């Protein structure tokens, strides 16, 4: 048997070894051709009397990274075409049949009468993990990097190859729901404890162990196909079931506010599927899968969180023709919390790091922060002492600026003050080596104005990290009017080196992320001034899909920093550039009440000592409100719309201002940078999927009631007239640099 994506060899004992090896790819993925070949292999091995059993493994470092979601895009295009040509019923039938192909092949493997063993040599996620679940036995190589899981929920989908039915027949319903609804990756020891794998053996023994299980009479029957099979958590209509499912619904509502059709479908699939035999259950799963595929939430999330993010990570915006660069040594000037965190992620990526501050004590404090982060990981079992020793040996702390003289990249992370930055640049410039790139980690000050202090502005760029750097995946790379291609390429290559996702933005005050997210916090303050109760503001924001409320986010940013930004904006652009009522509120909180936010444990919220309860809204907020509205008279839907629309209209302005030139970057940046409702696909997708005409109408309605911050820019007005979309008008270039 000859296949493009698999190699099949049958040994003298009649055991077929199926080795998955996609040509030209570093990882195996499930695409249409692979699924078809897997079906042909299942059929051929079942019919061949000489084959006694099958072991499936991988020739790559990983087993399978999951499905190639771009095939779903073509499925949706096919669906639209058939609906247009042959009508709704024919289109729905096609989508159902296509979306359950893998499910039927895997069920065919499960019921073929011959034992199948999954020999899992590394990572097995999504559809790849579902392939292993359909095997009668799962053996994994003892590899610390191996993770198993079903992450589809993170891109607006759910497992469609039987995962929602096999998982809750292996583990209890609560664990099953956690695996399916969180989409987290599971380590081998936990997977073994949950019986998601049957054995973990040394890598050298993997194939032998798999074959031995077949030779020793391994049963070719799944537990749920055996007579008398009992569900691990008991029947749905039992005491345990009644404790699980109603509570599960409540938790689902609390966590998602019913914004995610895929999460709702998982709840329904598991509940309905456990009431019926497995074959009926798999058909139920396929029906829900075909339905979810048609939702705008799935389309938006697949596009932004899978396809666009993949393209940006591969260097879609990297200048062509600049040879690849690699930062070997990095200097960070300013070893405060932000600078030290950048140093940590860089050292973790294998880069030699110099932390520079005004004196040895301050520099050492930055290095100590790096040690505390890795120590925390060691305590949680997520790193070893050897990792800490290696990481710390790559970090040097010093007050000596001469240490930058052999660095490829220098990042300035000093105080957000023009004068302080200018002094730093004057000191650093004469010491830079030939060809070194200099970057500022400014979060608000325009790069063009900072670059004026620089002799060779082509080597000057902005690299804006988000706090906490260790967790936040986004980096804004800010290009000034004189920034050169080499500086941009270096910044993007470095971002890739440290495992972050970059977006490239042109210079402007607040760049992209801060321009949009400050609209969100300002809208929360606006509502507060209108008399909306603080708990209602926070809840409405979360109902809209934001990860936290605007008052909570303001505390995280720091109220004193927000006041500083207001004052700096006022100094640069005049009094009218800042809402004076909001500024008055901030002056009261920061200068009169000493409330700076989370950093001093008091802001809009009160923060207890670590381990002594949860934060709660400060009871003094109401006294600062000029008036109070009756909550029963407030339209919650309108509050939700305001939160999303005010950010989206600002994102549209950044396109009109040429800050954002690629819609992928606005969408990925808004989700990763400030948690803009992920189910929308991001700020510009929110507009596109609503329809520009409808969005502009919503803006005018809100503008009439609440003011000019909702006024749509001319670009949006023009697009609304023709029904144009951002992804059509500013179609991103699809080719990505290697």
BAMI-289264 format. One line per field, with one value per residue (C-alpha): x, y, z. Coordinates in nm, 3 decimals, always signed. Layout:
! residues N
c1 [X;...]
c2 [Y;...]
c3 [Z;...]
//
This chain:
! residues 738
c1 [+0.000;+0.148;+0.026;+0.149;+0.105;+0.148;+0.389;+0.237;+0.459;+0.326;+0.564;+0.592;+0.338;+0.078;+0.093;+0.068;+0.275;+0.115;+0.364;+0.217;+0.461;+0.330;+0.588;+0.742;+0.583;+0.742;+0.418;+0.146;-0.195;-0.531;-0.632;-0.876;-0.612;-0.489;-0.842;-0.911;-0.588;-0.658;-0.998;-0.836;-0.580;-0.856;-1.052;-0.750;-0.619;-0.969;-1.012;-0.661;-0.676;-0.298;-0.326;-0.393;-0.376;-0.258;-0.020;-0.041;+0.249;+0.434;+0.771;+0.775;+0.868;+0.495;+0.208;-0.031;-0.093;-0.464;-0.675;-0.570;-0.851;-0.805;-0.995;-1.300;-1.282;-1.311;-1.595;-1.781;-1.722;-1.857;-2.157;-2.232;-2.205;-2.435;-2.688;-2.689;-2.713;-2.922;-3.087;-3.067;-3.143;-2.874;-2.619;-2.699;-2.672;-2.333;-2.200;-2.325;-2.177;-1.843;-1.809;-1.861;-1.615;-1.342;-1.594;-1.716;-1.362;-1.267;-1.582;-1.493;-1.149;-1.313;-1.556;-1.337;-1.281;-0.902;-0.707;-0.567;-0.303;-0.199;+0.177;+0.192;+0.549;+0.480;+0.218;-0.131;-0.392;-0.738;-0.825;-0.490;-0.589;-0.932;-0.754;-0.585;-0.914;-1.070;-0.789;-0.841;-0.520;-0.304;+0.062;+0.274;+0.649;+0.779;+0.847;+0.825;+0.713;+0.414;+0.075;-0.267;-0.584;-0.875;-0.812;-1.082;-1.293;-1.016;-1.093;-1.473;-1.514;-1.545;-1.413;-1.603;-1.429;-1.599;-1.414;-1.730;-1.854;-1.543;-1.395;-1.706;-1.716;-1.355;-1.353;-1.621;-1.850;-1.691;-1.338;-1.476;-1.642;-1.321;-1.116;-1.368;-1.464;-1.120;-0.925;-0.610;-0.320;-0.282;+0.051;+0.119;+0.100;-0.245;-0.358;-0.249;-0.433;-0.748;-0.703;-0.677;-0.357;-0.316;+0.063;+0.368;+0.694;+1.049;+1.059;+1.280;+1.009;+0.710;+0.647;+0.743;+0.497;+0.222;+0.281;+0.312;-0.033;-0.179;+0.026;-0.086;-0.450;-0.548;-0.924;-1.053;-1.359;-1.406;-1.539;-1.863;-1.931;-1.923;-2.241;-2.305;-2.081;-2.138;-2.065;-1.778;-1.995;-2.315;-2.623;-2.732;-3.056;-2.891;-2.797;-2.441;-2.576;-2.823;-2.542;-2.329;-2.543;-2.758;-2.448;-2.252;-2.509;-2.474;-2.094;-2.115;-2.334;-2.105;-1.793;-1.924;-2.245;-2.367;-2.144;-1.983;-2.203;-1.932;-1.932;-2.311;-2.290;-2.040;-2.281;-2.563;-2.349;-2.231;-2.573;-2.767;-2.491;-2.472;-2.843;-2.809;-2.584;-2.249;-2.349;-2.648;-2.431;-2.173;-2.448;-2.568;-2.212;-2.190;-2.522;-2.402;-2.063;-2.225;-2.439;-2.143;-1.943;-2.208;-2.192;-2.021;-1.844;-1.667;-1.579;-1.444;-1.242;-1.094;-0.986;-0.831;-0.712;-0.588;-0.524;-0.425;-0.226;-0.038;+0.041;+0.162;+0.375;+0.538;+0.634;+0.355;+0.456;+0.834;+1.007;+1.103;+1.469;+1.617;+1.826;+1.712;+1.852;+1.910;+1.961;+2.244;+2.293;+2.034;+2.064;+1.768;+1.809;+1.571;+1.552;+1.217;+0.925;+0.873;+1.240;+1.318;+1.023;+1.146;+1.488;+1.332;+1.144;+1.454;+1.689;+1.433;+1.457;+1.835;+1.942;+2.225;+2.076;+2.229;+2.000;+2.115;+1.988;+2.101;+2.287;+2.387;+2.108;+1.835;+1.989;+2.013;+1.648;+1.560;+1.762;+1.597;+1.258;+1.369;+1.472;+1.139;+0.947;+1.144;+1.132;+0.753;+0.753;+0.979;+0.735;+0.451;+0.653;+0.669;+1.048;+1.355;+1.641;+1.872;+1.644;+1.683;+2.061;+2.086;+1.847;+2.010;+2.359;+2.246;+2.147;+2.398;+2.292;+2.500;+2.483;+2.756;+2.626;+2.943;+2.785;+2.570;+2.873;+2.851;+2.469;+2.271;+1.955;+1.907;+1.562;+1.495;+1.238;+1.291;+1.029;+0.756;+0.901;+1.049;+1.331;+1.440;+1.429;+1.627;+1.900;+1.913;+1.950;+2.228;+2.419;+2.359;+2.411;+2.793;+2.828;+2.618;+2.803;+2.785;+2.446;+2.284;+1.912;+1.771;+1.410;+1.186;+0.930;+0.718;+0.346;+0.216;+0.483;+0.500;+0.807;+0.867;+0.912;+1.142;+1.345;+1.432;+1.692;+1.856;+2.124;+2.045;+1.666;+1.659;+1.789;+1.523;+1.195;+0.927;+0.880;+0.584;+0.537;+0.222;+0.213;+0.263;+0.521;+0.559;+0.191;+0.089;+0.149;+0.126;+0.405;+0.336;+0.620;+0.594;+0.744;+0.845;+0.853;+1.230;+1.253;+1.440;+1.357;+1.649;+1.519;+1.170;+1.297;+1.518;+1.228;+1.001;+1.268;+1.339;+0.967;+0.951;+1.266;+1.095;+0.773;+0.544;+0.298;+0.388;+0.168;+0.326;+0.171;+0.261;+0.333;+0.060;-0.018;-0.115;-0.037;-0.314;-0.380;-0.371;-0.580;-0.857;-0.838;-0.823;-1.161;-1.289;-1.172;-1.290;-1.636;-1.653;-1.564;-1.824;-2.093;-1.981;-2.026;-2.371;-2.476;-2.462;-2.386;-2.025;-2.120;-2.347;-2.068;-1.830;-2.085;-2.211;-1.852;-1.804;-2.142;-2.020;-1.726;-1.445;-1.227;-1.258;-1.460;-1.320;-1.279;-1.086;-0.869;-0.808;-0.678;-0.446;-0.311;-0.271;-0.487;-0.186;-0.056;-0.396;-0.386;-0.027;-0.139;-0.432;-0.198;+0.059;-0.216;-0.353;-0.005;+0.057;-0.290;-0.475;-0.756;-1.023;-0.830;-0.920;-1.259;-1.235;-1.496;-1.300;-0.975;-1.139;-1.241;-0.883;-0.735;-0.975;-0.885;-0.509;-0.404;-0.665;-0.753;-0.414;-0.580;-0.342;-0.503;-0.382;-0.022;-0.104;-0.402;-0.663;-0.827;-1.182;-1.138;-1.005;-0.738;-0.690;-0.351;-0.249;-0.443;-0.695;-1.000;-1.098;-1.092;-1.418;-1.545;-1.461;-1.773;-1.666;-1.726;-2.093;-2.000;-1.783;-2.068;-2.243;-2.578;-2.728;-2.952;-3.212;-3.058;-3.402;-3.421;-3.081;-3.065;-2.796;-2.783;-2.698;-2.418;-2.274;-2.297;-2.124;-1.827;-1.762;-1.862;-1.643;-1.335;-1.430;-1.491;-1.150;-0.995;-1.161;-1.004;-0.660;-0.713;-0.818;-0.511;-0.286;-0.175;-0.314;-0.266;-0.358;-0.693;-0.535;-0.320;-0.614;-0.806;-0.524;-0.387;-0.721;-0.782;-0.428;-0.350;-0.660;-0.900;-1.152;-1.446;-1.276;-1.603;-1.625;-1.287;-1.152;-1.236;-1.255;-1.417;-1.682;-1.768;-1.736;-1.958;-2.220;-2.206;-2.058;-2.402;-2.549;-2.242;-2.251;-2.623;-2.541;-2.265;-2.504;-2.762;-2.501;-2.352;-2.693;-2.730;-2.373;-2.157;-1.885;-1.669;-1.907;-1.889;-1.785;-1.487;-1.539;-1.374;-1.651;-1.924;-1.788;-1.766;-2.122;-2.256;-2.122;-2.143;-1.764;-1.570;-1.222;-1.106;-1.216;-1.101;-0.767;-0.720;-0.406;-0.125;-0.139;+0.221;+0.422;+0.796;+0.977]
c2 [+0.000;+0.334;+0.660;+1.019;+1.100;+0.757;+0.467;+0.121;-0.180;-0.520;-0.740;-1.120;-1.125;-0.958;-0.625;-0.323;-0.024;+0.293;+0.583;+0.929;+1.159;+1.460;+1.551;+1.897;+1.974;+1.991;+1.861;+1.622;+1.784;+1.645;+1.780;+1.649;+1.430;+1.282;+1.199;+1.028;+0.825;+0.727;+0.596;+0.397;+0.247;+0.150;-0.015;-0.198;-0.332;-0.447;-0.642;-0.789;-1.124;-1.119;-0.811;-0.907;-0.557;-0.202;+0.036;+0.402;+0.634;+0.936;+0.995;+1.356;+1.477;+1.511;+1.273;+1.534;+1.905;+1.880;+1.970;+2.211;+2.460;+2.615;+2.312;+2.435;+2.763;+2.577;+2.367;+2.687;+2.826;+2.502;+2.528;+2.884;+2.781;+2.478;+2.685;+2.938;+2.671;+2.394;+2.540;+2.519;+2.148;+2.031;+2.265;+2.145;+1.780;+1.844;+2.020;+1.743;+1.468;+1.646;+1.743;+1.386;+1.214;+1.188;+1.079;+0.793;+0.679;+0.675;+0.483;+0.239;+0.187;+0.134;-0.131;-0.298;-0.611;-0.575;-0.413;-0.066;+0.084;+0.449;+0.477;+0.841;+0.970;+1.339;+1.614;+1.490;+1.765;+1.817;+1.576;+1.400;+1.322;+1.207;+0.954;+0.807;+0.799;+0.580;+0.323;+0.030;+0.098;+0.408;+0.389;+0.705;+0.757;+0.909;+1.255;+1.564;+1.774;+1.553;+1.716;+1.577;+1.777;+1.914;+2.289;+2.348;+2.563;+2.826;+2.890;+2.882;+2.512;+2.186;+1.834;+1.686;+1.349;+1.185;+1.370;+1.497;+1.136;+0.930;+1.161;+1.148;+0.770;+0.747;+1.010;+1.145;+1.418;+1.700;+1.618;+1.569;+1.911;+2.073;+1.908;+2.005;+2.355;+2.479;+2.319;+2.303;+2.072;+1.775;+1.639;+1.265;+1.188;+1.344;+1.179;+0.840;+0.905;+0.992;+0.676;+0.887;+0.685;+0.326;+0.310;+0.539;+0.371;+0.475;+0.608;+0.317;+0.068;+0.251;+0.045;-0.286;-0.222;-0.134;-0.448;-0.668;-0.558;-0.683;-1.008;-1.073;-1.077;-0.711;-0.671;-0.497;-0.363;-0.020;-0.031;+0.146;-0.126;-0.398;-0.528;-0.383;-0.076;+0.179;+0.551;+0.662;+0.928;+0.723;+0.782;+1.139;+1.087;+0.979;+1.154;+1.222;+1.335;+1.576;+1.722;+1.774;+1.898;+2.175;+2.310;+2.279;+2.499;+2.765;+2.759;+2.773;+3.087;+3.248;+3.181;+3.258;+3.465;+3.241;+3.424;+3.108;+2.874;+2.602;+2.596;+2.567;+2.287;+2.095;+2.108;+1.980;+1.714;+1.561;+1.574;+1.436;+1.194;+1.021;+0.939;+0.728;+0.458;+0.577;+0.564;+0.791;+1.009;+1.056;+1.159;+1.416;+1.550;+1.585;+1.772;+2.024;+2.048;+2.132;+2.394;+2.557;+2.567;+2.803;+3.053;+3.388;+3.334;+3.022;+3.196;+3.501;+3.305;+3.062;+3.352;+3.564;+3.316;+3.046;+3.160;+3.524;+3.449;+3.174;+3.410;+3.690;+3.446;+3.328;+3.683;+3.798;+4.163;+4.108;+4.315;+4.099;+4.080;+4.134;+3.831;+3.652;+3.806;+3.651;+3.846;+3.681;+3.954;+4.203;+4.505;+4.642;+4.992;+5.023;+4.713;+4.797;+4.554;+4.588;+4.584;+4.291;+4.095;+4.155;+4.035;+3.721;+3.616;+3.690;+3.488;+3.207;+3.204;+3.153;+3.515;+3.665;+3.962;+4.270;+4.457;+4.816;+5.059;+5.376;+5.184;+4.826;+4.787;+4.875;+4.647;+4.361;+4.414;+4.354;+4.033;+3.921;+3.963;+3.718;+3.469;+3.505;+3.424;+3.104;+3.009;+3.032;+2.793;+2.548;+2.550;+2.464;+2.185;+2.369;+2.416;+2.249;+2.394;+2.331;+2.557;+2.833;+2.799;+2.815;+3.112;+3.315;+3.255;+3.439;+3.757;+4.022;+4.317;+4.635;+5.017;+5.039;+5.165;+5.034;+4.688;+4.770;+4.793;+4.431;+4.398;+4.338;+4.496;+4.753;+4.805;+5.115;+5.058;+5.367;+5.594;+5.722;+6.073;+6.245;+6.408;+6.081;+5.899;+6.174;+6.155;+5.776;+5.803;+6.062;+5.827;+5.511;+5.629;+5.668;+5.315;+5.124;+4.879;+4.901;+4.780;+4.754;+4.830;+5.055;+5.010;+5.195;+5.009;+5.323;+5.260;+5.605;+5.849;+5.873;+5.703;+5.984;+6.242;+6.011;+5.931;+6.302;+6.245;+5.979;+6.040;+5.735;+5.715;+5.416;+5.202;+5.333;+5.143;+5.088;+4.745;+4.775;+4.485;+4.425;+4.357;+4.095;+4.022;+3.658;+3.590;+3.842;+3.705;+4.032;+4.270;+4.594;+4.681;+5.055;+5.190;+5.556;+5.756;+5.697;+5.343;+5.118;+4.767;+4.612;+4.754;+4.623;+4.279;+4.258;+4.353;+4.092;+3.820;+3.897;+3.882;+3.543;+3.432;+3.497;+3.324;+3.629;+3.735;+4.069;+4.328;+4.610;+4.953;+5.297;+5.566;+5.758;+5.859;+5.539;+5.335;+5.078;+4.879;+5.168;+5.391;+5.129;+4.996;+5.344;+5.403;+5.099;+5.222;+5.577;+5.443;+5.275;+5.607;+5.782;+5.540;+5.600;+5.977;+5.913;+5.736;+5.370;+5.155;+5.029;+4.655;+4.693;+4.856;+4.570;+4.295;+4.449;+4.462;+4.093;+4.013;+4.192;+3.950;+4.150;+3.949;+4.209;+4.521;+4.869;+4.968;+4.649;+4.710;+5.072;+4.939;+4.697;+4.972;+5.193;+5.496;+5.723;+5.620;+5.695;+6.040;+6.089;+5.997;+6.242;+6.520;+6.444;+6.438;+6.768;+6.925;+6.812;+6.856;+7.103;+7.090;+6.975;+6.648;+6.516;+6.465;+6.711;+6.532;+6.207;+6.391;+6.542;+6.190;+6.065;+6.362;+6.285;+5.915;+5.949;+6.280;+6.321;+5.961;+5.799;+5.521;+5.405;+5.073;+4.720;+4.832;+4.986;+4.751;+5.026;+5.173;+5.117;+4.784;+4.692;+4.418;+4.190;+4.041;+3.744;+3.434;+3.630;+3.645;+3.811;+4.174;+4.367;+4.701;+4.989;+5.108;+5.472;+5.476;+5.579;+5.891;+6.010;+5.981;+6.313;+6.129;+5.781;+5.607;+5.347;+5.016;+4.894;+5.182;+5.106;+4.916;+4.648;+4.562;+4.923;+4.919;+4.608;+4.772;+5.085;+4.888;+4.706;+4.984;+5.251;+5.029;+4.914;+5.267;+5.369;+5.071;+5.194;+5.538;+5.375;+5.234;+5.574;+5.727;+5.464;+5.332;+4.989;+4.881;+4.512;+4.406;+4.087;+4.297;+4.494;+4.174;+3.963;+4.266;+4.353;+3.997;+3.925;+4.279;+4.374;+4.080;+4.234;+3.989;+3.689;+3.548;+3.854;+3.779;+4.121;+4.489;+4.501;+4.158;+4.281;+4.552;+4.324;+4.048;+4.297;+4.469;+4.818;+4.964;+4.824;+4.926;+5.284;+5.301;+5.179;+5.443;+5.723;+5.603;+5.602;+5.932;+6.097;+5.980;+5.987;+6.213;+6.238;+5.950;+5.726;+5.935;+5.699;+5.816;+5.908;+5.579;+5.384;+5.606;+5.542;+5.168;+5.159;+5.311;+5.020;+4.749;+4.708;+4.521;+4.573;+4.229;+4.308;+4.669;+4.609;+4.247;+4.123;+3.973;+3.601;+3.503;+3.479;+3.511;+3.198]
c3 [+0.000;-0.106;+0.043;+0.034;+0.405;+0.566;+0.538;+0.600;+0.681;+0.791;+0.993;+1.014;+1.300;+1.078;+1.259;+1.029;+1.143;+1.007;+1.027;+0.980;+0.800;+0.607;+0.342;+0.371;+0.710;+1.054;+1.211;+1.106;+1.060;+0.956;+0.618;+0.358;+0.187;+0.517;+0.631;+0.299;+0.322;+0.682;+0.567;+0.286;+0.530;+0.775;+0.494;+0.346;+0.680;+0.779;+0.453;+0.452;+0.632;+0.678;+0.903;+1.267;+1.414;+1.348;+1.530;+1.430;+1.514;+1.374;+1.208;+1.338;+1.687;+1.758;+1.681;+1.536;+1.598;+1.503;+1.202;+0.930;+0.983;+0.641;+0.504;+0.696;+0.504;+0.173;+0.321;+0.407;+0.057;-0.091;+0.143;+0.025;-0.341;-0.303;-0.107;-0.392;-0.667;-0.510;-0.202;+0.177;+0.220;-0.026;+0.133;+0.486;+0.378;+0.216;+0.528;+0.759;+0.539;+0.499;+0.864;+0.985;+0.747;+1.012;+1.276;+1.054;+0.967;+1.336;+1.424;+1.144;+1.307;+1.646;+1.515;+1.248;+1.459;+1.457;+1.742;+1.677;+1.905;+1.912;+1.977;+2.084;+2.050;+2.127;+2.115;+2.015;+1.993;+1.846;+1.566;+1.624;+1.983;+1.858;+1.632;+1.941;+2.135;+1.865;+1.908;+2.144;+2.337;+2.380;+2.473;+2.503;+2.498;+2.820;+2.679;+2.907;+2.607;+2.526;+2.575;+2.489;+2.450;+2.252;+2.209;+1.943;+2.179;+2.164;+1.798;+1.828;+1.745;+1.935;+1.870;+1.574;+1.545;+1.842;+2.118;+2.291;+2.316;+2.391;+2.657;+2.885;+2.840;+2.966;+3.244;+3.480;+3.338;+3.539;+3.417;+3.063;+3.065;+3.192;+2.914;+2.646;+2.763;+2.867;+2.582;+2.794;+2.714;+2.949;+3.070;+3.042;+3.414;+3.440;+3.114;+3.256;+3.584;+3.386;+3.168;+2.854;+2.791;+2.908;+2.940;+2.943;+2.842;+2.744;+2.387;+2.275;+2.380;+2.228;+1.913;+2.079;+2.366;+2.117;+1.910;+2.222;+2.338;+2.009;+2.021;+2.378;+2.273;+2.304;+2.258;+1.946;+2.129;+2.285;+2.646;+2.540;+2.281;+2.545;+2.704;+3.047;+3.000;+3.274;+3.235;+3.464;+3.628;+3.634;+3.413;+3.331;+3.525;+3.847;+4.169;+4.036;+3.699;+3.858;+4.068;+3.758;+3.468;+3.627;+3.808;+3.482;+3.306;+3.575;+3.551;+3.170;+3.193;+3.448;+3.238;+2.887;+2.922;+2.635;+2.386;+2.247;+2.036;+2.047;+2.428;+2.434;+2.173;+2.389;+2.685;+2.463;+2.291;+2.618;+2.785;+2.488;+2.381;+2.719;+2.698;+2.381;+2.228;+2.088;+1.720;+1.780;+2.003;+1.726;+1.487;+1.744;+1.769;+1.388;+1.374;+1.631;+1.459;+1.123;+1.299;+1.481;+1.157;+1.017;+1.303;+1.253;+1.587;+1.453;+1.125;+1.310;+1.566;+1.311;+1.094;+1.370;+1.631;+1.395;+1.038;+1.097;+1.410;+1.227;+0.937;+1.168;+1.369;+1.047;+0.954;+0.723;+0.780;+0.769;+0.498;+0.202;+0.108;+0.456;+0.558;+0.879;+1.198;+1.538;+1.860;+2.051;+2.311;+2.431;+2.660;+2.852;+2.993;+3.287;+3.507;+3.666;+3.660;+3.282;+3.181;+3.410;+3.269;+2.911;+3.030;+3.176;+2.858;+2.649;+2.871;+2.874;+2.493;+2.518;+2.462;+2.668;+2.859;+3.023;+3.266;+3.311;+3.573;+3.750;+4.026;+4.108;+4.364;+4.111;+3.846;+4.099;+4.190;+3.824;+3.818;+4.142;+3.974;+3.703;+3.972;+4.154;+3.831;+3.761;+4.132;+4.112;+3.815;+4.002;+4.297;+4.061;+3.899;+3.566;+3.566;+3.714;+3.917;+3.620;+3.411;+3.670;+3.681;+3.300;+3.277;+3.555;+3.411;+3.096;+3.288;+3.393;+3.612;+3.599;+3.616;+3.347;+3.010;+2.841;+2.864;+2.560;+2.327;+2.204;+2.200;+1.878;+2.018;+2.294;+2.447;+2.652;+2.927;+3.142;+3.299;+3.060;+3.047;+2.740;+2.935;+3.103;+2.768;+2.590;+2.858;+2.816;+2.437;+2.466;+2.696;+2.490;+2.131;+2.132;+2.277;+2.022;+1.803;+1.423;+1.300;+1.646;+1.664;+1.936;+2.053;+2.297;+2.507;+2.536;+2.574;+2.481;+2.360;+1.978;+1.829;+1.575;+1.849;+2.050;+1.736;+1.699;+1.972;+1.753;+1.489;+1.275;+1.293;+1.057;+1.348;+1.591;+1.646;+1.909;+2.071;+2.306;+2.550;+2.751;+3.122;+3.262;+2.991;+3.098;+3.019;+2.751;+2.402;+2.207;+2.111;+1.921;+1.686;+1.614;+1.295;+1.283;+0.958;+0.929;+1.069;+0.826;+0.703;+0.892;+1.222;+1.148;+1.042;+1.355;+1.584;+1.422;+1.429;+1.797;+1.879;+1.712;+1.902;+2.237;+2.126;+2.111;+1.840;+1.676;+1.511;+1.310;+1.358;+1.230;+1.483;+1.664;+2.021;+2.206;+1.892;+1.839;+2.156;+2.404;+2.178;+2.178;+2.532;+2.688;+2.517;+2.708;+3.049;+2.965;+2.875;+3.216;+3.383;+3.163;+3.283;+3.641;+3.591;+3.438;+3.758;+3.649;+3.957;+3.956;+3.985;+3.683;+3.478;+3.557;+3.488;+3.162;+3.030;+3.106;+2.950;+2.636;+2.626;+2.788;+3.030;+3.309;+3.374;+3.292;+3.657;+3.729;+3.422;+3.526;+3.860;+3.678;+3.450;+3.763;+3.831;+3.883;+3.538;+3.381;+3.543;+3.415;+3.061;+3.090;+3.201;+2.927;+2.661;+2.791;+2.787;+2.428;+2.273;+2.493;+2.753;+2.508;+2.441;+2.788;+2.954;+3.244;+3.456;+3.431;+3.508;+3.818;+3.929;+3.879;+4.069;+4.357;+4.361;+4.313;+4.468;+4.743;+4.835;+4.755;+4.555;+4.280;+4.189;+4.245;+4.301;+4.640;+4.704;+4.673;+4.367;+4.244;+4.418;+4.762;+4.748;+5.048;+5.136;+4.921;+5.020;+5.231;+5.006;+4.681;+4.574;+4.607;+4.478;+4.710;+4.893;+4.853;+4.475;+4.498;+4.699;+4.405;+4.152;+4.078;+4.038;+4.070;+3.815;+3.906;+3.781;+3.663;+3.413;+3.253;+2.923;+2.980;+2.607;+2.535;+2.795;+2.624;+2.281;+2.409;+2.542;+2.214;+1.973;+2.137;+2.093;+1.741;+1.612;+1.750;+1.569;+1.247;+1.311;+1.343;+0.992;+0.859;+1.030;+0.866;+1.205;+1.114;+0.752;+0.787;+0.944;+1.079;+1.310;+1.450;+1.520;+1.663;+1.849;+2.008;+2.134;+2.257;+2.372;+2.569;+2.548;+2.308;+2.301;+2.133;+1.993;+1.763;+1.602;+1.709;+1.665;+1.283;+1.250;+1.496;+1.239;+0.935;+1.074;+1.195;+0.855;+0.807;+0.733;+1.056;+1.258;+1.130;+1.216;+1.570;+1.597;+1.496;+1.749;+2.028;+1.904;+1.936;+2.295;+2.427;+2.213;+1.951;+2.076;+1.878;+1.558;+1.276;+1.068;+0.702;+0.598;+0.774;+0.631;+0.279;+0.341;+0.475;+0.151;-0.054;+0.214;+0.193;+0.464;+0.610;+0.497;+0.142;+0.120;+0.294;+0.186;+0.362;+0.157;+0.210;+0.153;+0.472;+0.496;+0.606]
//
